[in-house]
Amino acid sequence: MKIAFQFQCVTWKLEKALACIPYDQFEISEEVHEQVALVRSQLRRATERYGSMNSRMISFALAESMDKEVDQVQEGNKLTKSGHIEKSASINHEVTERLDTVSGCNGSKSHSTDQVTSESNEVDGSKKNNLASRNTEDLKKSDAPSIPDDFLCPISLELMRDPVIVATGQTYERSYIQRWIDTGNVTCPKTQQKLEHLTLTPNYVLRSLITQWCAKHINEQPTGLANGRIKKSDGTFRDVTGDIAAIQALVRKLSSQSVEERKTAVSEIRSLSKRSTDNRMLIAEAGAIPVLVNLLTAEDVSIQENAVTAILNLSIYENNKGLIMLAGAIPSIVQILRAGSVEARENAAATLFSLSLGDENKIIIGASGAIPALVELLENGSPRGKKDAATALFNLCIYQGNKGRAVRAGIIPALLKMLTDSRNSMADEALTILSILASNKDAKVAIVKASTIPVLIDLLRTGQPRNKENAAAILLSVCKREPENLACISRLGAVISLIDLAKSGTERAKRKATSLLEQFRKLKQL
């Protein structure tokens, strides 16, 4: 127990230390930011798993170990000459400072035993109540069922929802192992063996066991539906037993042998899913999502269009996003994006945008081959299709691992074309996506290679305030640690426009312009 508690202390200290680092003051890449965030989340989960940690208790434990260190130093000094006692005093003072620092970090400084005693005696009723409630919470946590180790992802230490098997036979949560692979790793995190291939195979058996365990041990209430009634925003309940029966009948027809029955049913499901959140909830509860996913591969064009649009409508309800992902919808949606009708492609892109609002989904969608299909739609789609593709690409490229995929898919030339085409009304979208991509190393190279810099400088002079802001942000990212790019921008006459922007631009534009001008000054000093 003592060793376990010491590990908990270390875990707690590491999480607090990582939280206190002023990352903005250092030139740290987004990849490192993501890795640190992952480590912090693991440390927090580990702490929560063993119960909440009392900061005073940890401070006491740490202080106790340091007191022993002081005692050891003092004992040693008894055996040394008087000339060494001054050194002991300095060490003692240093350890005392360390104790003060630890205590200060945890919200209290204890300079003497009397002071600590008086502080403990001054706990009022409200503090006692807080302590009691905290103890109650800890008891509730201890009553929570212990999750079997086989159900936890070795990377995140979380309960797996979409377990997949890698080449070594180990199982991980799909989004976490995909992130591991996206960062260039080709080994199994658990065994450190080299992965012979990067295929992720769904572990259906384990997923079924986890689902059964959750149904038995975790009282999850994903919807506001109970006993045929839905709770309304004003706290009252609405009886929906009639709606449930009607929707269940429609869902059964989705699997009918008759093509006409399937057509009618999927069309009605599409219409119902558009009308209200309650309908989206009831349709999902009736088990429609897996059936609709199967219909995405239907040969009939109208069935395919209505199925993908129904899934788009259902995805608006947050709880349905996970169900759609678990039903394996992404490969079929990507296929529609590549080869579907105009309407189906538009709604497929919009569905990917809706699903990508979840961070884990960004990783899975990016690895599915969706990005090249979205870039193609951005270049050659209908006006609405281009808008849907742009919003989906922007959201997906927030995840660092997807930026390289977008660059390799040819997104930079496509965005440049949007910026230079006078008939195109999507300059805002193009600049926004470029500003997200510009921090990526490959994107920087592609931006320079595509002769995008002169276009951005021209926008500094003639663009709308928002466009000027994004142009300055992109130029700043492109020039970061790239003196050649900085010199190129200077030669193209960007300085005057940046000076004007630093005076009269938006707040963000002023910051970006000022940073660029500061880099110009440093370049001249070299």
Disulfide bonds with the S-S distance in Angstrom:
none
